[in-house]
């Protein structure tokens, strides 16, 4: 008996403090997208050197990019 994982269960987004930012806190993200089995990583990415003013902004952008990746992979 197998069940389909929903979109959010197939995405893992992490936010990290940007260690290269001087002074004010800046945040970056990375994500992993999993196959339907929930264990096989089928895509990963990071913010590519872009950092954000808040953890919330970084997480939001990470989730947006991961969802776009999943949609491309599902086509």
Biopython code that builds the backbone (N, CA, C, O; Angstrom):
import numpy as np
from Bio.PDB.StructureBuilder import StructureBuilder

atoms = [
    (1, "UNK", "N", (0.840, -1.174, 0.000)),
    (1, "UNK", "CA", (0.000, 0.000, 0.000)),
    (1, "UNK", "C", (0.889, 1.242, 0.000)),
    (1, "UNK", "O", (1.641, 1.471, 0.947)),
    (2, "UNK", "N", (0.803, 2.032, -1.049)),
    (2, "UNK", "CA", (1.593, 3.252, -1.093)),
    (2, "UNK", "C", (0.661, 4.453, -1.107)),
    (2, "UNK", "O", (-0.473, 4.383, -1.582)),
    (3, "UNK", "N", (1.157, 5.527, -0.586)),
    (3, "UNK", "CA", (0.377, 6.756, -0.598)),
    (3, "UNK", "C", (1.243, 7.869, -1.148)),
    (3, "UNK", "O", (2.464, 7.857, -0.993)),
    (4, "UNK", "N", (0.609, 8.821, -1.785)),
    (4, "UNK", "CA", (1.308, 9.943, -2.366)),
    (4, "UNK", "C", (1.598, 10.978, -1.286)),
    (4, "UNK", "O", (0.720, 11.329, -0.498)),
    (5, "UNK", "N", (2.827, 11.457, -1.256)),
    (5, "UNK", "CA", (3.184, 12.532, -0.344)),
    (5, "UNK", "C", (2.697, 13.853, -0.915)),
    (5, "UNK", "O", (2.733, 14.061, -2.128)),
    (6, "UNK", "N", (2.245, 14.742, -0.048)),
    (6, "UNK", "CA", (1.845, 16.053, -0.551)),
    (6, "UNK", "C", (3.099, 16.884, -0.836)),
    (6, "UNK", "O", (4.205, 16.524, -0.434)),
    (7, "UNK", "N", (2.903, 17.986, -1.528)),
    (7, "UNK", "CA", (4.015, 18.823, -1.970)),
    (7, "UNK", "C", (4.918, 19.235, -0.807)),
    (7, "UNK", "O", (6.140, 19.113, -0.898)),
    (8, "UNK", "N", (4.332, 19.715, 0.272)),
    (8, "UNK", "CA", (5.132, 20.196, 1.392)),
    (8, "UNK", "C", (5.937, 19.085, 2.062)),
    (8, "UNK", "O", (7.001, 19.350, 2.623)),
    (9, "UNK", "N", (5.454, 17.864, 2.015)),
    (9, "UNK", "CA", (6.185, 16.734, 2.595)),
    (9, "UNK", "C", (7.385, 16.342, 1.756)),
    (9, "UNK", "O", (8.268, 15.627, 2.231)),
    (10, "UNK", "N", (7.428, 16.797, 0.525)),
    (10, "UNK", "CA", (8.524, 16.451, -0.381)),
    (10, "UNK", "C", (9.579, 17.541, -0.452)),
    (10, "UNK", "O", (10.525, 17.438, -1.232)),
    (11, "UNK", "N", (9.426, 18.587, 0.355)),
    (11, "UNK", "CA", (10.347, 19.726, 0.321)),
    (11, "UNK", "C", (10.893, 19.978, 1.723)),
    (11, "UNK", "O", (10.155, 19.954, 2.707)),
    (12, "UNK", "N", (12.193, 20.217, 1.792)),
    (12, "UNK", "CA", (12.843, 20.595, 3.045)),
    (12, "UNK", "C", (13.619, 21.877, 2.782)),
    (12, "UNK", "O", (14.510, 21.901, 1.932)),
    (13, "UNK", "N", (13.286, 22.947, 3.510)),
    (13, "UNK", "CA", (13.965, 24.229, 3.340)),
    (13, "UNK", "C", (14.618, 24.602, 4.667)),
    (13, "UNK", "O", (14.000, 24.520, 5.729)),
    (14, "UNK", "N", (15.867, 25.008, 4.582)),
    (14, "UNK", "CA", (16.582, 25.461, 5.762)),
    (14, "UNK", "C", (17.051, 26.890, 5.556)),
    (14, "UNK", "O", (17.383, 27.300, 4.444)),
    (15, "UNK", "N", (17.072, 27.633, 6.642)),
    (15, "UNK", "CA", (17.551, 29.005, 6.621)),
    (15, "UNK", "C", (18.772, 29.086, 7.528)),
    (15, "UNK", "O", (18.773, 28.547, 8.634)),
    (16, "UNK", "N", (19.800, 29.759, 7.054)),
    (16, "UNK", "CA", (21.022, 29.913, 7.829)),
    (16, "UNK", "C", (21.425, 31.383, 7.884)),
    (16, "UNK", "O", (21.137, 32.161, 6.975)),
    (17, "UNK", "N", (22.089, 31.735, 8.958)),
    (17, "UNK", "CA", (22.631, 33.086, 9.053)),
    (17, "UNK", "C", (23.836, 33.177, 8.124)),
    (17, "UNK", "O", (24.674, 32.276, 8.100)),
    (18, "UNK", "N", (23.922, 34.250, 7.371)),
    (18, "UNK", "CA", (25.012, 34.458, 6.421)),
    (18, "UNK", "C", (26.266, 34.874, 7.183)),
    (18, "UNK", "O", (26.340, 35.978, 7.721)),
    (19, "UNK", "N", (27.234, 33.992, 7.220)),
    (19, "UNK", "CA", (28.456, 34.263, 7.989)),
    (19, "UNK", "C", (29.349, 35.300, 7.324)),
    (19, "UNK", "O", (30.245, 35.841, 7.972)),
    (20, "UNK", "N", (29.128, 35.587, 6.058)),
    (20, "UNK", "CA", (29.967, 36.563, 5.365)),
    (20, "UNK", "C", (29.434, 37.993, 5.499)),
    (20, "UNK", "O", (30.099, 38.940, 5.080)),
    (21, "UNK", "N", (28.249, 38.155, 6.075)),
    (21, "UNK", "CA", (27.656, 39.490, 6.209)),
    (21, "UNK", "C", (28.240, 40.206, 7.428)),
    (21, "UNK", "O", (28.246, 39.668, 8.535)),
    (22, "UNK", "N", (28.722, 41.404, 7.210)),
    (22, "UNK", "CA", (29.251, 42.215, 8.307)),
    (22, "UNK", "C", (28.150, 43.094, 8.877)),
    (22, "UNK", "O", (27.315, 43.619, 8.140)),
    (23, "UNK", "N", (28.156, 43.248, 10.191)),
    (23, "UNK", "CA", (27.207, 44.164, 10.828)),
    (23, "UNK", "C", (25.836, 43.566, 11.029)),
    (23, "UNK", "O", (25.617, 42.799, 11.967)),
    (24, "UNK", "N", (24.909, 43.915, 10.149)),
    (24, "UNK", "CA", (23.517, 43.478, 10.306)),
    (24, "UNK", "C", (23.353, 42.007, 9.947)),
    (24, "UNK", "O", (24.033, 41.510, 9.049)),
    (25, "UNK", "N", (22.460, 41.308, 10.634)),
    (25, "UNK", "CA", (22.220, 39.895, 10.299)),
    (25, "UNK", "C", (21.622, 39.756, 8.898)),
    (25, "UNK", "O", (20.731, 40.513, 8.512)),
    (26, "UNK", "N", (22.122, 38.788, 8.153)),
    (26, "UNK", "CA", (21.590, 38.450, 6.830)),
    (26, "UNK", "C", (21.378, 36.948, 6.825)),
    (26, "UNK", "O", (22.018, 36.220, 7.584)),
    (27, "UNK", "N", (20.459, 36.475, 5.951)),
    (27, "UNK", "CA", (20.083, 35.073, 5.947)),
    (27, "UNK", "C", (20.098, 34.502, 4.529)),
    (27, "UNK", "O", (19.778, 35.197, 3.565)),
    (28, "UNK", "N", (20.469, 33.243, 4.418)),
    (28, "UNK", "CA", (20.456, 32.521, 3.157)),
    (28, "UNK", "C", (19.585, 31.276, 3.332)),
    (28, "UNK", "O", (19.167, 30.962, 4.447)),
    (29, "UNK", "N", (19.315, 30.576, 2.249)),
    (29, "UNK", "CA", (18.492, 29.359, 2.310)),
    (29, "UNK", "C", (19.107, 28.269, 1.453)),
    (29, "UNK", "O", (19.917, 28.528, 0.563)),
    (30, "UNK", "N", (18.703, 27.053, 1.743)),
    (30, "UNK", "CA", (18.937, 25.938, 0.834)),
    (30, "UNK", "C", (17.752, 24.993, 0.932)),
    (30, "UNK", "O", (17.053, 24.949, 1.943)),
    (31, "UNK", "N", (17.541, 24.237, -0.141)),
    (31, "UNK", "CA", (16.407, 23.308, -0.136)),
    (31, "UNK", "C", (16.800, 21.971, -0.723)),
    (31, "UNK", "O", (17.787, 21.838, -1.446)),
    (32, "UNK", "N", (15.982, 20.979, -0.381)),
    (32, "UNK", "CA", (16.055, 19.644, -0.980)),
    (32, "UNK", "C", (14.638, 19.260, -1.385)),
    (32, "UNK", "O", (13.682, 19.489, -0.644)),
    (33, "UNK", "N", (14.519, 18.677, -2.565)),
    (33, "UNK", "CA", (13.237, 18.159, -3.044)),
    (33, "UNK", "C", (13.379, 16.646, -3.126)),
    (33, "UNK", "O", (14.355, 16.133, -3.673)),
    (34, "UNK", "N", (12.405, 15.943, -2.583)),
    (34, "UNK", "CA", (12.442, 14.487, -2.523)),
    (34, "UNK", "C", (11.489, 13.864, -3.542)),
    (34, "UNK", "O", (10.485, 14.466, -3.922)),
    (35, "UNK", "N", (11.823, 12.648, -3.975)),
    (35, "UNK", "CA", (10.945, 11.859, -4.836)),
    (35, "UNK", "C", (9.740, 11.404, -4.019)),
    (35, "UNK", "O", (9.681, 11.628, -2.810)),
    (36, "UNK", "N", (8.789, 10.770, -4.678)),
    (36, "UNK", "CA", (7.575, 10.287, -4.006)),
    (36, "UNK", "C", (7.875, 9.322, -2.859)),
    (36, "UNK", "O", (7.067, 9.196, -1.938)),
    (37, "UNK", "N", (9.014, 8.644, -2.899)),
    (37, "UNK", "CA", (9.335, 7.717, -1.807)),
    (37, "UNK", "C", (9.699, 8.451, -0.514)),
    (37, "UNK", "O", (9.773, 7.837, 0.551)),
    (38, "UNK", "N", (9.923, 9.750, -0.607)),
    (38, "UNK", "CA", (10.200, 10.565, 0.568)),
    (38, "UNK", "C", (11.627, 10.479, 1.072)),
    (38, "UNK", "O", (11.968, 11.141, 2.052)),
    (39, "UNK", "N", (12.468, 9.685, 0.432)),
    (39, "UNK", "CA", (13.847, 9.548, 0.893)),
    (39, "UNK", "C", (14.879, 9.923, -0.155)),
    (39, "UNK", "O", (15.969, 10.380, 0.190)),
    (40, "UNK", "N", (14.558, 9.741, -1.420)),
    (40, "UNK", "CA", (15.508, 10.022, -2.492)),
    (40, "UNK", "C", (15.491, 11.504, -2.832)),
    (40, "UNK", "O", (14.448, 12.049, -3.192)),
    (41, "UNK", "N", (16.646, 12.158, -2.719)),
    (41, "UNK", "CA", (16.755, 13.573, -3.073)),
    (41, "UNK", "C", (16.846, 13.679, -4.588)),
    (41, "UNK", "O", (17.709, 13.063, -5.213)),
    (42, "UNK", "N", (15.941, 14.472, -5.177)),
    (42, "UNK", "CA", (15.946, 14.618, -6.633)),
    (42, "UNK", "C", (16.392, 15.998, -7.080)),
    (42, "UNK", "O", (16.642, 16.206, -8.267)),
    (43, "UNK", "N", (16.499, 16.953, -6.151)),
    (43, "UNK", "CA", (16.993, 18.275, -6.503)),
    (43, "UNK", "C", (17.433, 18.993, -5.239)),
    (43, "UNK", "O", (16.842, 18.817, -4.174)),
    (44, "UNK", "N", (18.479, 19.804, -5.367)),
    (44, "UNK", "CA", (18.933, 20.658, -4.278)),
    (44, "UNK", "C", (19.348, 21.993, -4.855)),
    (44, "UNK", "O", (19.724, 22.082, -6.024)),
    (45, "UNK", "N", (19.282, 23.020, -4.045)),
    (45, "UNK", "CA", (19.771, 24.324, -4.468)),
    (45, "UNK", "C", (20.001, 25.181, -3.234)),
    (45, "UNK", "O", (19.593, 24.836, -2.126)),
    (46, "UNK", "N", (20.664, 26.303, -3.458)),
    (46, "UNK", "CA", (20.845, 27.265, -2.378)),
    (46, "UNK", "C", (20.626, 28.666, -2.926)),
    (46, "UNK", "O", (20.352, 28.850, -4.112)),
    (47, "UNK", "N", (20.751, 29.641, -2.052)),
    (47, "UNK", "CA", (20.433, 31.009, -2.459)),
    (47, "UNK", "C", (21.492, 31.620, -3.366)),
    (47, "UNK", "O", (21.346, 32.762, -3.800)),
    (48, "UNK", "N", (22.538, 30.888, -3.655)),
    (48, "UNK", "CA", (23.512, 31.337, -4.647)),
    (48, "UNK", "C", (24.221, 32.628, -4.300)),
    (48, "UNK", "O", (24.503, 33.439, -5.182)),
    (49, "UNK", "N", (24.509, 32.826, -3.041)),
    (49, "UNK", "CA", (25.208, 34.038, -2.619)),
    (49, "UNK", "C", (24.295, 35.212, -2.321)),
    (49, "UNK", "O", (24.751, 36.240, -1.821)),
    (50, "UNK", "N", (23.019, 35.074, -2.618)),
    (50, "UNK", "CA", (22.056, 36.125, -2.298)),
    (50, "UNK", "C", (21.651, 35.953, -0.841)),
    (50, "UNK", "O", (21.364, 34.840, -0.401)),
    (51, "UNK", "N", (21.628, 37.051, -0.092)),
    (51, "UNK", "CA", (21.171, 36.973, 1.289)),
    (51, "UNK", "C", (20.014, 37.946, 1.495)),
    (51, "UNK", "O", (19.813, 38.875, 0.713)),
    (52, "UNK", "N", (19.266, 37.713, 2.555)),
    (52, "UNK", "CA", (18.021, 38.439, 2.799)),
    (52, "UNK", "C", (18.055, 39.102, 4.163)),
    (52, "UNK", "O", (18.783, 38.677, 5.060)),
    (53, "UNK", "N", (17.248, 40.160, 4.306)),
    (53, "UNK", "CA", (17.205, 40.936, 5.547)),
    (53, "UNK", "C", (16.642, 40.167, 6.729)),
    (53, "UNK", "O", (17.001, 40.434, 7.876)),
    (54, "UNK", "N", (15.761, 39.213, 6.454)),
    (54, "UNK", "CA", (15.127, 38.494, 7.557)),
    (54, "UNK", "C", (15.067, 36.997, 7.260)),
    (54, "UNK", "O", (15.095, 36.569, 6.106)),
    (55, "UNK", "N", (14.985, 36.226, 8.329)),
    (55, "UNK", "CA", (14.854, 34.777, 8.197)),
    (55, "UNK", "C", (13.556, 34.433, 7.466)),
    (55, "UNK", "O", (13.517, 33.506, 6.657)),
    (56, "UNK", "N", (12.505, 35.183, 7.755)),
    (56, "UNK", "CA", (11.204, 34.945, 7.118)),
    (56, "UNK", "C", (11.288, 35.129, 5.600)),
    (56, "UNK", "O", (10.749, 34.324, 4.841)),
    (57, "UNK", "N", (11.965, 36.187, 5.168)),
    (57, "UNK", "CA", (12.118, 36.430, 3.728)),
    (57, "UNK", "C", (12.927, 35.324, 3.070)),
    (57, "UNK", "O", (12.584, 34.872, 1.977)),
    (58, "UNK", "N", (13.999, 34.882, 3.722)),
    (58, "UNK", "CA", (14.838, 33.827, 3.163)),
    (58, "UNK", "C", (14.058, 32.514, 3.049)),
    (58, "UNK", "O", (14.128, 31.841, 2.021)),
    (59, "UNK", "N", (13.316, 32.150, 4.095)),
    (59, "UNK", "CA", (12.514, 30.927, 4.052)),
    (59, "UNK", "C", (11.447, 30.993, 2.971)),
    (59, "UNK", "O", (11.220, 30.018, 2.255)),
    (60, "UNK", "N", (10.800, 32.129, 2.855)),
    (60, "UNK", "CA", (9.759, 32.299, 1.847)),
    (60, "UNK", "C", (10.328, 32.110, 0.441)),
    (60, "UNK", "O", (9.723, 31.436, -0.394)),
    (61, "UNK", "N", (11.477, 32.698, 0.187)),
    (61, "UNK", "CA", (12.100, 32.557, -1.134)),
    (61, "UNK", "C", (12.565, 31.119, -1.366)),
    (61, "UNK", "O", (12.431, 30.603, -2.476)),
    (62, "UNK", "N", (13.101, 30.475, -0.349)),
    (62, "UNK", "CA", (13.516, 29.086, -0.468)),
    (62, "UNK", "C", (12.349, 28.174, -0.808)),
    (62, "UNK", "O", (12.460, 27.319, -1.687)),
    (63, "UNK", "N", (11.222, 28.355, -0.110)),
    (63, "UNK", "CA", (10.025, 27.550, -0.396)),
    (63, "UNK", "C", (9.517, 27.813, -1.811)),
    (63, "UNK", "O", (9.122, 26.879, -2.509)),
    (64, "UNK", "N", (9.523, 29.082, -2.243)),
    (64, "UNK", "CA", (9.047, 29.417, -3.593)),
    (64, "UNK", "C", (9.912, 28.710, -4.645)),
    (64, "UNK", "O", (9.393, 28.111, -5.588)),
    (65, "UNK", "N", (11.218, 28.788, -4.471)),
    (65, "UNK", "CA", (12.116, 28.165, -5.438)),
    (65, "UNK", "C", (11.983, 26.643, -5.426)),
    (65, "UNK", "O", (12.036, 26.014, -6.482)),
    (66, "UNK", "N", (11.813, 26.054, -4.263)),
    (66, "UNK", "CA", (11.663, 24.598, -4.169)),
    (66, "UNK", "C", (10.367, 24.142, -4.832)),
    (66, "UNK", "O", (10.353, 23.125, -5.526)),
    (67, "UNK", "N", (9.284, 24.880, -4.626)),
    (67, "UNK", "CA", (8.008, 24.524, -5.266)),
    (67, "UNK", "C", (8.109, 24.629, -6.784)),
    (67, "UNK", "O", (7.566, 23.790, -7.502)),
    (68, "UNK", "N", (8.806, 25.662, -7.276)),
    (68, "UNK", "CA", (9.007, 25.790, -8.721)),
    (68, "UNK", "C", (9.812, 24.609, -9.257)),
    (68, "UNK", "O", (9.505, 24.075, -10.322)),
    (69, "UNK", "N", (10.840, 24.207, -8.516)),
    (69, "UNK", "CA", (11.648, 23.058, -8.925)),
    (69, "UNK", "C", (10.803, 21.794, -8.983)),
    (69, "UNK", "O", (10.877, 21.044, -9.956)),
    (70, "UNK", "N", (10.001, 21.551, -7.953)),
    (70, "UNK", "CA", (9.150, 20.371, -7.920)),
    (70, "UNK", "C", (8.177, 20.373, -9.095)),
    (70, "UNK", "O", (7.961, 19.340, -9.728)),
    (71, "UNK", "N", (7.591, 21.529, -9.387)),
    (71, "UNK", "CA", (6.658, 21.624, -10.513)),
    (71, "UNK", "C", (7.371, 21.301, -11.838)),
    (71, "UNK", "O", (6.803, 20.620, -12.692)),
    (72, "UNK", "N", (8.594, 21.780, -12.010)),
    (72, "UNK", "CA", (9.355, 21.474, -13.234)),
    (72, "UNK", "C", (9.644, 19.979, -13.316)),
    (72, "UNK", "O", (9.510, 19.374, -14.379)),
    (73, "UNK", "N", (10.035, 19.396, -12.207)),
    (73, "UNK", "CA", (10.379, 17.974, -12.197)),
    (73, "UNK", "C", (9.170, 17.075, -12.431)),
    (73, "UNK", "O", (9.310, 15.963, -12.941)),
    (74, "UNK", "N", (7.987, 17.553, -12.061)),
    (74, "UNK", "CA", (6.764, 16.767, -12.202)),
    (74, "UNK", "C", (6.178, 16.820, -13.606)),
    (74, "UNK", "O", (5.303, 16.020, -13.938)),
    (75, "UNK", "N", (6.645, 17.746, -14.434)),
    (75, "UNK", "CA", (6.108, 17.873, -15.799)),
    (75, "UNK", "C", (6.454, 16.696, -16.635)),
    (75, "UNK", "O", (6.082, 16.640, -17.807)),
]
sb = StructureBuilder()
sb.init_structure("model")
sb.init_model(0)
sb.init_chain("A")
sb.init_seg("    ")
for serial, (resi, resn, name, xyz) in enumerate(atoms, 1):
    if name == "N":
        sb.init_residue(resn, " ", resi, " ")
    sb.init_atom(name, np.array(xyz, "f"), 0.0, 1.0, " ", f" {name:<3s}", serial, name[0])
structure = sb.get_structure()
